[in-house]
Amino acid sequence: MTRKVEQLAYKAIRKEKEAATGDYKKKEIRRKKLQLAISAVLSFPLMVSHFSFTSWIYLPDFLMNSLVQLALATPVQFIIGRARC
């Protein structure tokens, strides 16, 4: 495959170790799982505080503060949710 790409006057860049073993996929899956866990932990108090069917779950009063909710939502929105192009 690399030879074919180079015949078309392009330079093929390949990471031999990662391409051969598929480690890059495992790393990406591990990173996505970590992001999911972090975003779930940060989003849980926001979801509980805004739905009536979760009113039986106790939340400390400081979590109802709008600045605390902003601090919880910002990393989910702008760090974990950013698009990687």
HTML snippet that shows the backbone in 3Dmol.js (N, CA, C, O; Angstrom):
<script src="https://3Dmol.org/build/3Dmol-min.js"></script>
<div id="view" style="width:600px;height:400px;position:relative"></div>
<script>
const pdb = `
ATOM      1  N   MET A   1       0.820  -1.193   0.000  1.00  0.00           N
ATOM      2  CA  MET A   1       0.000   0.000   0.000  1.00  0.00           C
ATOM      3  C   MET A   1       0.859   1.250   0.000  1.00  0.00           C
ATOM      4  O   MET A   1       0.568   2.205  -0.721  1.00  0.00           O
ATOM      5  N   THR A   2       1.909   1.255   0.796  1.00  0.00           N
ATOM      6  CA  THR A   2       2.799   2.399   0.853  1.00  0.00           C
ATOM      7  C   THR A   2       3.463   2.627  -0.498  1.00  0.00           C
ATOM      8  O   THR A   2       3.611   3.766  -0.942  1.00  0.00           O
ATOM      9  N   ARG A   3       3.852   1.565  -1.133  1.00  0.00           N
ATOM     10  CA  ARG A   3       4.509   1.677  -2.435  1.00  0.00           C
ATOM     11  C   ARG A   3       3.556   2.306  -3.451  1.00  0.00           C
ATOM     12  O   ARG A   3       3.976   3.148  -4.245  1.00  0.00           O
ATOM     13  N   LYS A   4       2.309   1.922  -3.440  1.00  0.00           N
ATOM     14  CA  LYS A   4       1.316   2.442  -4.374  1.00  0.00           C
ATOM     15  C   LYS A   4       1.101   3.936  -4.165  1.00  0.00           C
ATOM     16  O   LYS A   4       0.979   4.688  -5.132  1.00  0.00           O
ATOM     17  N   VAL A   5       1.056   4.365  -2.920  1.00  0.00           N
ATOM     18  CA  VAL A   5       0.882   5.778  -2.608  1.00  0.00           C
ATOM     19  C   VAL A   5       2.082   6.576  -3.099  1.00  0.00           C
ATOM     20  O   VAL A   5       1.924   7.656  -3.667  1.00  0.00           O
ATOM     21  N   GLU A   6       3.279   6.046  -2.880  1.00  0.00           N
ATOM     22  CA  GLU A   6       4.476   6.749  -3.318  1.00  0.00           C
ATOM     23  C   GLU A   6       4.595   6.783  -4.835  1.00  0.00           C
ATOM     24  O   GLU A   6       5.206   7.708  -5.372  1.00  0.00           O
ATOM     25  N   GLN A   7       4.042   5.823  -5.536  1.00  0.00           N
ATOM     26  CA  GLN A   7       4.042   5.851  -6.996  1.00  0.00           C
ATOM     27  C   GLN A   7       3.173   6.988  -7.522  1.00  0.00           C
ATOM     28  O   GLN A   7       3.404   7.487  -8.623  1.00  0.00           O
ATOM     29  N   LEU A   8       2.200   7.389  -6.761  1.00  0.00           N
ATOM     30  CA  LEU A   8       1.322   8.485  -7.161  1.00  0.00           C
ATOM     31  C   LEU A   8       1.890   9.847  -6.766  1.00  0.00           C
ATOM     32  O   LEU A   8       1.175  10.848  -6.791  1.00  0.00           O
ATOM     33  N   ALA A   9       3.159   9.887  -6.406  1.00  0.00           N
ATOM     34  CA  ALA A   9       3.899  11.109  -6.070  1.00  0.00           C
ATOM     35  C   ALA A   9       3.498  11.703  -4.729  1.00  0.00           C
ATOM     36  O   ALA A   9       3.670  12.901  -4.503  1.00  0.00           O
ATOM     37  N   TYR A  10       2.973  10.888  -3.853  1.00  0.00           N
ATOM     38  CA  TYR A  10       2.705  11.309  -2.484  1.00  0.00           C
ATOM     39  C   TYR A  10       3.666  10.589  -1.560  1.00  0.00           C
ATOM     40  O   TYR A  10       4.200   9.530  -1.890  1.00  0.00           O
ATOM     41  N   LYS A  11       3.874  11.180  -0.402  1.00  0.00           N
ATOM     42  CA  LYS A  11       4.739  10.532   0.565  1.00  0.00           C
ATOM     43  C   LYS A  11       3.857   9.894   1.636  1.00  0.00           C
ATOM     44  O   LYS A  11       3.046  10.561   2.278  1.00  0.00           O
ATOM     45  N   ALA A  12       4.034   8.618   1.807  1.00  0.00           N
ATOM     46  CA  ALA A  12       3.243   7.897   2.812  1.00  0.00           C
ATOM     47  C   ALA A  12       3.959   7.966   4.153  1.00  0.00           C
ATOM     48  O   ALA A  12       5.148   7.664   4.253  1.00  0.00           O
ATOM     49  N   ILE A  13       3.231   8.361   5.165  1.00  0.00           N
ATOM     50  CA  ILE A  13       3.772   8.408   6.522  1.00  0.00           C
ATOM     51  C   ILE A  13       3.047   7.348   7.328  1.00  0.00           C
ATOM     52  O   ILE A  13       1.818   7.327   7.395  1.00  0.00           O
ATOM     53  N   ARG A  14       3.814   6.483   7.929  1.00  0.00           N
ATOM     54  CA  ARG A  14       3.214   5.375   8.665  1.00  0.00           C
ATOM     55  C   ARG A  14       4.009   5.106   9.920  1.00  0.00           C
ATOM     56  O   ARG A  14       5.235   5.009   9.886  1.00  0.00           O
ATOM     57  N   LYS A  15       3.320   4.989  10.997  1.00  0.00           N
ATOM     58  CA  LYS A  15       3.967   4.632  12.244  1.00  0.00           C
ATOM     59  C   LYS A  15       3.954   3.117  12.330  1.00  0.00           C
ATOM     60  O   LYS A  15       2.914   2.509  12.585  1.00  0.00           O
ATOM     61  N   GLU A  16       5.085   2.526  12.121  1.00  0.00           N
ATOM     62  CA  GLU A  16       5.175   1.073  11.998  1.00  0.00           C
ATOM     63  C   GLU A  16       4.655   0.337  13.234  1.00  0.00           C
ATOM     64  O   GLU A  16       3.867  -0.603  13.123  1.00  0.00           O
ATOM     65  N   LYS A  17       5.095   0.766  14.387  1.00  0.00           N
ATOM     66  CA  LYS A  17       4.711   0.033  15.600  1.00  0.00           C
ATOM     67  C   LYS A  17       3.218   0.123  15.851  1.00  0.00           C
ATOM     68  O   LYS A  17       2.566  -0.895  16.085  1.00  0.00           O
ATOM     69  N   GLU A  18       2.666   1.332  15.804  1.00  0.00           N
ATOM     70  CA  GLU A  18       1.252   1.505  16.077  1.00  0.00           C
ATOM     71  C   GLU A  18       0.385   0.921  14.967  1.00  0.00           C
ATOM     72  O   GLU A  18      -0.664   0.336  15.236  1.00  0.00           O
ATOM     73  N   ALA A  19       0.819   1.077  13.733  1.00  0.00           N
ATOM     74  CA  ALA A  19       0.034   0.554  12.616  1.00  0.00           C
ATOM     75  C   ALA A  19       0.024  -0.970  12.627  1.00  0.00           C
ATOM     76  O   ALA A  19      -0.987  -1.585  12.287  1.00  0.00           O
ATOM     77  N   ALA A  20       1.119  -1.571  13.007  1.00  0.00           N
ATOM     78  CA  ALA A  20       1.208  -3.024  12.992  1.00  0.00           C
ATOM     79  C   ALA A  20       0.411  -3.660  14.134  1.00  0.00           C
ATOM     80  O   ALA A  20      -0.201  -4.712  13.944  1.00  0.00           O
ATOM     81  N   THR A  21       0.410  -3.057  15.282  1.00  0.00           N
ATOM     82  CA  THR A  21      -0.226  -3.679  16.441  1.00  0.00           C
ATOM     83  C   THR A  21      -1.636  -3.177  16.721  1.00  0.00           C
ATOM     84  O   THR A  21      -2.381  -3.821  17.460  1.00  0.00           O
ATOM     85  N   GLY A  22      -2.010  -2.056  16.153  1.00  0.00           N
ATOM     86  CA  GLY A  22      -3.337  -1.507  16.430  1.00  0.00           C
ATOM     87  C   GLY A  22      -3.411  -0.813  17.772  1.00  0.00           C
ATOM     88  O   GLY A  22      -4.505  -0.601  18.295  1.00  0.00           O
ATOM     89  N   ASP A  23      -2.269  -0.453  18.343  1.00  0.00           N
ATOM     90  CA  ASP A  23      -2.255   0.216  19.645  1.00  0.00           C
ATOM     91  C   ASP A  23      -2.975   1.557  19.613  1.00  0.00           C
ATOM     92  O   ASP A  23      -3.551   1.980  20.615  1.00  0.00           O
ATOM     93  N   TYR A  24      -2.944   2.221  18.472  1.00  0.00           N
ATOM     94  CA  TYR A  24      -3.580   3.530  18.394  1.00  0.00           C
ATOM     95  C   TYR A  24      -5.086   3.420  18.622  1.00  0.00           C
ATOM     96  O   TYR A  24      -5.686   4.327  19.198  1.00  0.00           O
ATOM     97  N   LYS A  25      -5.697   2.343  18.187  1.00  0.00           N
ATOM     98  CA  LYS A  25      -7.129   2.163  18.430  1.00  0.00           C
ATOM     99  C   LYS A  25      -7.409   1.933  19.911  1.00  0.00           C
ATOM    100  O   LYS A  25      -8.378   2.464  20.454  1.00  0.00           O
ATOM    101  N   LYS A  26      -6.569   1.150  20.554  1.00  0.00           N
ATOM    102  CA  LYS A  26      -6.752   0.895  21.985  1.00  0.00           C
ATOM    103  C   LYS A  26      -6.573   2.175  22.789  1.00  0.00           C
ATOM    104  O   LYS A  26      -7.318   2.431  23.735  1.00  0.00           O
ATOM    105  N   LYS A  27      -5.578   2.980  22.407  1.00  0.00           N
ATOM    106  CA  LYS A  27      -5.358   4.247  23.103  1.00  0.00           C
ATOM    107  C   LYS A  27      -6.539   5.183  22.913  1.00  0.00           C
ATOM    108  O   LYS A  27      -6.961   5.852  23.856  1.00  0.00           O
ATOM    109  N   GLU A  28      -7.074   5.235  21.704  1.00  0.00           N
ATOM    110  CA  GLU A  28      -8.214   6.096  21.423  1.00  0.00           C
ATOM    111  C   GLU A  28      -9.451   5.635  22.200  1.00  0.00           C
ATOM    112  O   GLU A  28     -10.184   6.469  22.731  1.00  0.00           O
ATOM    113  N   ILE A  29      -9.691   4.345  22.274  1.00  0.00           N
ATOM    114  CA  ILE A  29     -10.830   3.820  23.032  1.00  0.00           C
ATOM    115  C   ILE A  29     -10.671   4.116  24.518  1.00  0.00           C
ATOM    116  O   ILE A  29     -11.635   4.495  25.182  1.00  0.00           O
ATOM    117  N   ARG A  30      -9.463   3.947  25.040  1.00  0.00           N
ATOM    118  CA  ARG A  30      -9.201   4.243  26.452  1.00  0.00           C
ATOM    119  C   ARG A  30      -9.432   5.730  26.744  1.00  0.00           C
ATOM    120  O   ARG A  30      -9.989   6.083  27.784  1.00  0.00           O
ATOM    121  N   ARG A  31      -9.004   6.597  25.824  1.00  0.00           N
ATOM    122  CA  ARG A  31      -9.174   8.038  26.001  1.00  0.00           C
ATOM    123  C   ARG A  31     -10.661   8.414  25.960  1.00  0.00           C
ATOM    124  O   ARG A  31     -11.113   9.243  26.749  1.00  0.00           O
ATOM    125  N   LYS A  32     -11.409   7.812  25.049  1.00  0.00           N
ATOM    126  CA  LYS A  32     -12.842   8.096  24.945  1.00  0.00           C
ATOM    127  C   LYS A  32     -13.597   7.612  26.185  1.00  0.00           C
ATOM    128  O   LYS A  32     -14.524   8.283  26.638  1.00  0.00           O
ATOM    129  N   LYS A  33     -13.218   6.473  26.734  1.00  0.00           N
ATOM    130  CA  LYS A  33     -13.859   5.972  27.952  1.00  0.00           C
ATOM    131  C   LYS A  33     -13.592   6.908  29.126  1.00  0.00           C
ATOM    132  O   LYS A  33     -14.486   7.171  29.930  1.00  0.00           O
ATOM    133  N   LEU A  34     -12.375   7.405  29.224  1.00  0.00           N
ATOM    134  CA  LEU A  34     -12.040   8.352  30.288  1.00  0.00           C
ATOM    135  C   LEU A  34     -12.843   9.639  30.129  1.00  0.00           C
ATOM    136  O   LEU A  34     -13.356  10.175  31.112  1.00  0.00           O
ATOM    137  N   GLN A  35     -12.955  10.134  28.909  1.00  0.00           N
ATOM    138  CA  GLN A  35     -13.740  11.341  28.671  1.00  0.00           C
ATOM    139  C   GLN A  35     -15.207  11.127  29.029  1.00  0.00           C
ATOM    140  O   GLN A  35     -15.842  12.010  29.606  1.00  0.00           O
ATOM    141  N   LEU A  36     -15.744   9.966  28.691  1.00  0.00           N
ATOM    142  CA  LEU A  36     -17.138   9.658  29.028  1.00  0.00           C
ATOM    143  C   LEU A  36     -17.331   9.641  30.540  1.00  0.00           C
ATOM    144  O   LEU A  36     -18.311  10.186  31.048  1.00  0.00           O
ATOM    145  N   ALA A  37     -16.411   9.025  31.252  1.00  0.00           N
ATOM    146  CA  ALA A  37     -16.531   8.947  32.708  1.00  0.00           C
ATOM    147  C   ALA A  37     -16.459  10.336  33.342  1.00  0.00           C
ATOM    148  O   ALA A  37     -17.248  10.658  34.230  1.00  0.00           O
ATOM    149  N   ILE A  38     -15.529  11.141  32.893  1.00  0.00           N
ATOM    150  CA  ILE A  38     -15.392  12.497  33.443  1.00  0.00           C
ATOM    151  C   ILE A  38     -16.627  13.333  33.146  1.00  0.00           C
ATOM    152  O   ILE A  38     -17.140  14.019  34.030  1.00  0.00           O
ATOM    153  N   SER A  39     -17.103  13.280  31.915  1.00  0.00           N
ATOM    154  CA  SER A  39     -18.271  14.084  31.566  1.00  0.00           C
ATOM    155  C   SER A  39     -19.527  13.597  32.296  1.00  0.00           C
ATOM    156  O   SER A  39     -20.392  14.403  32.637  1.00  0.00           O
ATOM    157  N   ALA A  40     -19.633  12.291  32.537  1.00  0.00           N
ATOM    158  CA  ALA A  40     -20.783  11.779  33.283  1.00  0.00           C
ATOM    159  C   ALA A  40     -20.761  12.257  34.726  1.00  0.00           C
ATOM    160  O   ALA A  40     -21.797  12.640  35.271  1.00  0.00           O
ATOM    161  N   VAL A  41     -19.593  12.238  35.346  1.00  0.00           N
ATOM    162  CA  VAL A  41     -19.475  12.688  36.740  1.00  0.00           C
ATOM    163  C   VAL A  41     -19.785  14.176  36.851  1.00  0.00           C
ATOM    164  O   VAL A  41     -20.467  14.597  37.785  1.00  0.00           O
ATOM    165  N   LEU A  42     -19.295  14.972  35.913  1.00  0.00           N
ATOM    166  CA  LEU A  42     -19.539  16.413  35.968  1.00  0.00           C
ATOM    167  C   LEU A  42     -20.974  16.773  35.592  1.00  0.00           C
ATOM    168  O   LEU A  42     -21.502  17.773  36.077  1.00  0.00           O
ATOM    169  N   SER A  43     -21.607  15.984  34.746  1.00  0.00           N
ATOM    170  CA  SER A  43     -22.966  16.291  34.286  1.00  0.00           C
ATOM    171  C   SER A  43     -24.051  15.771  35.221  1.00  0.00           C
ATOM    172  O   SER A  43     -25.163  16.298  35.225  1.00  0.00           O
ATOM    173  N   PHE A  44     -23.751  14.757  36.004  1.00  0.00           N
ATOM    174  CA  PHE A  44     -24.760  14.155  36.872  1.00  0.00           C
ATOM    175  C   PHE A  44     -25.444  15.165  37.796  1.00  0.00           C
ATOM    176  O   PHE A  44     -26.674  15.181  37.853  1.00  0.00           O
ATOM    177  N   PRO A  45     -24.706  16.007  38.522  1.00  0.00           N
ATOM    178  CA  PRO A  45     -25.394  16.969  39.398  1.00  0.00           C
ATOM    179  C   PRO A  45     -26.277  17.943  38.624  1.00  0.00           C
ATOM    180  O   PRO A  45     -27.305  18.386  39.137  1.00  0.00           O
ATOM    181  N   LEU A  46     -25.891  18.277  37.409  1.00  0.00           N
ATOM    182  CA  LEU A  46     -26.704  19.195  36.606  1.00  0.00           C
ATOM    183  C   LEU A  46     -28.017  18.539  36.185  1.00  0.00           C
ATOM    184  O   LEU A  46     -29.074  19.169  36.217  1.00  0.00           O
ATOM    185  N   MET A  47     -27.940  17.296  35.800  1.00  0.00           N
ATOM    186  CA  MET A  47     -29.141  16.582  35.368  1.00  0.00           C
ATOM    187  C   MET A  47     -30.091  16.344  36.541  1.00  0.00           C
ATOM    188  O   MET A  47     -31.306  16.489  36.407  1.00  0.00           O
ATOM    189  N   VAL A  48     -29.534  15.986  37.668  1.00  0.00           N
ATOM    190  CA  VAL A  48     -30.370  15.714  38.843  1.00  0.00           C
ATOM    191  C   VAL A  48     -31.090  16.977  39.300  1.00  0.00           C
ATOM    192  O   VAL A  48     -32.247  16.915  39.714  1.00  0.00           O
ATOM    193  N   SER A  49     -30.422  18.106  39.229  1.00  0.00           N
ATOM    194  CA  SER A  49     -31.013  19.346  39.731  1.00  0.00           C
ATOM    195  C   SER A  49     -32.086  19.917  38.815  1.00  0.00           C
ATOM    196  O   SER A  49     -32.859  20.769  39.254  1.00  0.00           O
ATOM    197  N   HIS A  50     -32.165  19.485  37.566  1.00  0.00           N
ATOM    198  CA  HIS A  50     -33.096  20.104  36.621  1.00  0.00           C
ATOM    199  C   HIS A  50     -34.254  19.216  36.194  1.00  0.00           C
ATOM    200  O   HIS A  50     -35.100  19.667  35.422  1.00  0.00           O
ATOM    201  N   PHE A  51     -34.329  17.986  36.656  1.00  0.00           N
ATOM    202  CA  PHE A  51     -35.434  17.109  36.296  1.00  0.00           C
ATOM    203  C   PHE A  51     -36.274  16.801  37.533  1.00  0.00           C
ATOM    204  O   PHE A  51     -35.736  16.533  38.607  1.00  0.00           O
ATOM    205  N   SER A  52     -37.587  16.841  37.373  1.00  0.00           N
ATOM    206  CA  SER A  52     -38.466  16.614  38.517  1.00  0.00           C
ATOM    207  C   SER A  52     -38.494  15.148  38.952  1.00  0.00           C
ATOM    208  O   SER A  52     -38.694  14.864  40.133  1.00  0.00           O
ATOM    209  N   PHE A  53     -38.298  14.216  38.023  1.00  0.00           N
ATOM    210  CA  PHE A  53     -38.345  12.803  38.399  1.00  0.00           C
ATOM    211  C   PHE A  53     -37.118  12.365  39.195  1.00  0.00           C
ATOM    212  O   PHE A  53     -37.073  11.238  39.688  1.00  0.00           O
ATOM    213  N   THR A  54     -36.128  13.238  39.325  1.00  0.00           N
ATOM    214  CA  THR A  54     -34.956  12.925  40.146  1.00  0.00           C
ATOM    215  C   THR A  54     -34.970  13.713  41.456  1.00  0.00           C
ATOM    216  O   THR A  54     -33.934  13.853  42.106  1.00  0.00           O
ATOM    217  N   SER A  55     -36.114  14.217  41.836  1.00  0.00           N
ATOM    218  CA  SER A  55     -36.184  15.053  43.040  1.00  0.00           C
ATOM    219  C   SER A  55     -35.909  14.270  44.322  1.00  0.00           C
ATOM    220  O   SER A  55     -35.615  14.869  45.356  1.00  0.00           O
ATOM    221  N   TRP A  56     -36.000  12.955  44.269  1.00  0.00           N
ATOM    222  CA  TRP A  56     -35.747  12.144  45.457  1.00  0.00           C
ATOM    223  C   TRP A  56     -34.252  11.991  45.754  1.00  0.00           C
ATOM    224  O   TRP A  56     -33.887  11.532  46.837  1.00  0.00           O
ATOM    225  N   ILE A  57     -33.382  12.369  44.809  1.00  0.00           N
ATOM    226  CA  ILE A  57     -31.937  12.276  45.013  1.00  0.00           C
ATOM    227  C   ILE A  57     -31.463  13.532  45.732  1.00  0.00           C
ATOM    228  O   ILE A  57     -31.736  14.649  45.294  1.00  0.00           O
ATOM    229  N   TYR A  58     -30.759  13.344  46.826  1.00  0.00           N
ATOM    230  CA  TYR A  58     -30.273  14.480  47.601  1.00  0.00           C
ATOM    231  C   TYR A  58     -29.080  15.134  46.911  1.00  0.00           C
ATOM    232  O   TYR A  58     -28.144  14.457  46.486  1.00  0.00           O
ATOM    233  N   LEU A  59     -29.127  16.445  46.808  1.00  0.00           N
ATOM    234  CA  LEU A  59     -28.004  17.238  46.321  1.00  0.00           C
ATOM    235  C   LEU A  59     -27.717  18.341  47.332  1.00  0.00           C
ATOM    236  O   LEU A  59     -28.649  18.975  47.828  1.00  0.00           O
ATOM    237  N   PRO A  60     -26.464  18.580  47.643  1.00  0.00           N
ATOM    238  CA  PRO A  60     -26.140  19.702  48.532  1.00  0.00           C
ATOM    239  C   PRO A  60     -26.580  21.027  47.901  1.00  0.00           C
ATOM    240  O   PRO A  60     -26.632  21.151  46.677  1.00  0.00           O
ATOM    241  N   ASP A  61     -26.886  21.988  48.725  1.00  0.00           N
ATOM    242  CA  ASP A  61     -27.393  23.267  48.235  1.00  0.00           C
ATOM    243  C   ASP A  61     -26.392  24.025  47.370  1.00  0.00           C
ATOM    244  O   ASP A  61     -26.794  24.778  46.483  1.00  0.00           O
ATOM    245  N   PHE A  62     -25.116  23.842  47.609  1.00  0.00           N
ATOM    246  CA  PHE A  62     -24.133  24.603  46.825  1.00  0.00           C
ATOM    247  C   PHE A  62     -24.151  24.201  45.348  1.00  0.00           C
ATOM    248  O   PHE A  62     -23.712  24.970  44.493  1.00  0.00           O
ATOM    249  N   LEU A  63     -24.655  23.002  45.044  1.00  0.00           N
ATOM    250  CA  LEU A  63     -24.735  22.577  43.645  1.00  0.00           C
ATOM    251  C   LEU A  63     -25.848  23.280  42.877  1.00  0.00           C
ATOM    252  O   LEU A  63     -25.897  23.201  41.650  1.00  0.00           O
ATOM    253  N   MET A  64     -26.738  23.963  43.581  1.00  0.00           N
ATOM    254  CA  MET A  64     -27.784  24.724  42.916  1.00  0.00           C
ATOM    255  C   MET A  64     -27.307  26.123  42.541  1.00  0.00           C
ATOM    256  O   MET A  64     -28.014  26.839  41.832  1.00  0.00           O
ATOM    257  N   ASN A  65     -26.150  26.520  42.992  1.00  0.00           N
ATOM    258  CA  ASN A  65     -25.571  27.812  42.649  1.00  0.00           C
ATOM    259  C   ASN A  65     -25.225  27.822  41.160  1.00  0.00           C
ATOM    260  O   ASN A  65     -24.613  26.882  40.655  1.00  0.00           O
ATOM    261  N   SER A  66     -25.615  28.878  40.467  1.00  0.00           N
ATOM    262  CA  SER A  66     -25.398  28.941  39.025  1.00  0.00           C
ATOM    263  C   SER A  66     -23.913  28.991  38.659  1.00  0.00           C
ATOM    264  O   SER A  66     -23.535  28.501  37.596  1.00  0.00           O
ATOM    265  N   LEU A  67     -23.073  29.564  39.503  1.00  0.00           N
ATOM    266  CA  LEU A  67     -21.638  29.603  39.210  1.00  0.00           C
ATOM    267  C   LEU A  67     -21.000  28.220  39.351  1.00  0.00           C
ATOM    268  O   LEU A  67     -20.092  27.873  38.595  1.00  0.00           O
ATOM    269  N   VAL A  68     -21.467  27.446  40.303  1.00  0.00           N
ATOM    270  CA  VAL A  68     -20.978  26.077  40.458  1.00  0.00           C
ATOM    271  C   VAL A  68     -21.417  25.235  39.259  1.00  0.00           C
ATOM    272  O   VAL A  68     -20.640  24.429  38.746  1.00  0.00           O
ATOM    273  N   GLN A  69     -22.640  25.420  38.820  1.00  0.00           N
ATOM    274  CA  GLN A  69     -23.122  24.689  37.652  1.00  0.00           C
ATOM    275  C   GLN A  69     -22.356  25.092  36.394  1.00  0.00           C
ATOM    276  O   GLN A  69     -22.070  24.249  35.543  1.00  0.00           O
ATOM    277  N   LEU A  70     -22.027  26.362  36.276  1.00  0.00           N
ATOM    278  CA  LEU A  70     -21.199  26.818  35.152  1.00  0.00           C
ATOM    279  C   LEU A  70     -19.821  26.168  35.204  1.00  0.00           C
ATOM    280  O   LEU A  70     -19.284  25.760  34.174  1.00  0.00           O
ATOM    281  N   ALA A  71     -19.255  26.075  36.392  1.00  0.00           N
ATOM    282  CA  ALA A  71     -17.936  25.454  36.545  1.00  0.00           C
ATOM    283  C   ALA A  71     -17.970  23.966  36.212  1.00  0.00           C
ATOM    284  O   ALA A  71     -16.978  23.423  35.727  1.00  0.00           O
ATOM    285  N   LEU A  72     -19.089  23.301  36.461  1.00  0.00           N
ATOM    286  CA  LEU A  72     -19.207  21.885  36.123  1.00  0.00           C
ATOM    287  C   LEU A  72     -19.432  21.680  34.617  1.00  0.00           C
ATOM    288  O   LEU A  72     -18.913  20.727  34.036  1.00  0.00           O
ATOM    289  N   ALA A  73     -20.198  22.567  33.995  1.00  0.00           N
ATOM    290  CA  ALA A  73     -20.560  22.390  32.588  1.00  0.00           C
ATOM    291  C   ALA A  73     -19.466  22.839  31.629  1.00  0.00           C
ATOM    292  O   ALA A  73     -19.365  22.298  30.528  1.00  0.00           O
ATOM    293  N   THR A  74     -18.656  23.796  32.007  1.00  0.00           N
ATOM    294  CA  THR A  74     -17.656  24.353  31.094  1.00  0.00           C
ATOM    295  C   THR A  74     -16.645  23.321  30.604  1.00  0.00           C
ATOM    296  O   THR A  74     -16.416  23.259  29.396  1.00  0.00           O
ATOM    297  N   PRO A  75     -16.030  22.512  31.453  1.00  0.00           N
ATOM    298  CA  PRO A  75     -15.081  21.528  30.931  1.00  0.00           C
ATOM    299  C   PRO A  75     -15.734  20.486  30.009  1.00  0.00           C
ATOM    300  O   PRO A  75     -15.115  20.020  29.053  1.00  0.00           O
ATOM    301  N   VAL A  76     -16.978  20.133  30.304  1.00  0.00           N
ATOM    302  CA  VAL A  76     -17.674  19.158  29.458  1.00  0.00           C
ATOM    303  C   VAL A  76     -17.902  19.756  28.071  1.00  0.00           C
ATOM    304  O   VAL A  76     -17.698  19.090  27.056  1.00  0.00           O
ATOM    305  N   GLN A  77     -18.322  21.003  28.041  1.00  0.00           N
ATOM    306  CA  GLN A  77     -18.643  21.650  26.774  1.00  0.00           C
ATOM    307  C   GLN A  77     -17.401  21.970  25.956  1.00  0.00           C
ATOM    308  O   GLN A  77     -17.347  21.653  24.767  1.00  0.00           O
ATOM    309  N   PHE A  78     -16.409  22.588  26.569  1.00  0.00           N
ATOM    310  CA  PHE A  78     -15.312  23.154  25.798  1.00  0.00           C
ATOM    311  C   PHE A  78     -14.040  22.315  25.765  1.00  0.00           C
ATOM    312  O   PHE A  78     -13.208  22.513  24.879  1.00  0.00           O
ATOM    313  N   ILE A  79     -13.865  21.399  26.687  1.00  0.00           N
ATOM    314  CA  ILE A  79     -12.655  20.565  26.669  1.00  0.00           C
ATOM    315  C   ILE A  79     -12.988  19.175  26.133  1.00  0.00           C
ATOM    316  O   ILE A  79     -12.381  18.719  25.164  1.00  0.00           O
ATOM    317  N   ILE A  80     -13.937  18.511  26.752  1.00  0.00           N
ATOM    318  CA  ILE A  80     -14.280  17.159  26.322  1.00  0.00           C
ATOM    319  C   ILE A  80     -15.085  17.185  25.025  1.00  0.00           C
ATOM    320  O   ILE A  80     -14.923  16.305  24.179  1.00  0.00           O
ATOM    321  N   GLY A  81     -15.942  18.177  24.865  1.00  0.00           N
ATOM    322  CA  GLY A  81     -16.809  18.233  23.695  1.00  0.00           C
ATOM    323  C   GLY A  81     -16.213  18.893  22.473  1.00  0.00           C
ATOM    324  O   GLY A  81     -16.885  18.977  21.445  1.00  0.00           O
ATOM    325  N   ARG A  82     -14.998  19.357  22.537  1.00  0.00           N
ATOM    326  CA  ARG A  82     -14.435  20.031  21.374  1.00  0.00           C
ATOM    327  C   ARG A  82     -14.236  19.036  20.225  1.00  0.00           C
ATOM    328  O   ARG A  82     -13.988  17.848  20.429  1.00  0.00           O
ATOM    329  N   ALA A  83     -14.354  19.567  19.038  1.00  0.00           N
ATOM    330  CA  ALA A  83     -14.190  18.726  17.841  1.00  0.00           C
ATOM    331  C   ALA A  83     -12.703  18.598  17.527  1.00  0.00           C
ATOM    332  O   ALA A  83     -11.962  19.581  17.545  1.00  0.00           O
ATOM    333  N   ARG A  84     -12.296  17.406  17.249  1.00  0.00           N
ATOM    334  CA  ARG A  84     -10.908  17.159  16.856  1.00  0.00           C
ATOM    335  C   ARG A  84     -10.871  16.909  15.367  1.00  0.00           C
ATOM    336  O   ARG A  84     -11.378  15.903  14.871  1.00  0.00           O
ATOM    337  N   CYS A  85     -10.268  17.832  14.676  1.00  0.00           N
ATOM    338  CA  CYS A  85     -10.188  17.704  13.215  1.00  0.00           C
ATOM    339  C   CYS A  85      -8.774  17.375  12.773  1.00  0.00           C
ATOM    340  O   CYS A  85      -8.519  17.231  11.577  1.00  0.00           O
TER     341      CYS A  85
END
`;
const viewer = $3Dmol.createViewer("view");
viewer.addModel(pdb, "pdb");
viewer.setStyle({}, {cartoon: {color: "spectrum"}});
viewer.zoomTo();
viewer.render();
</script>
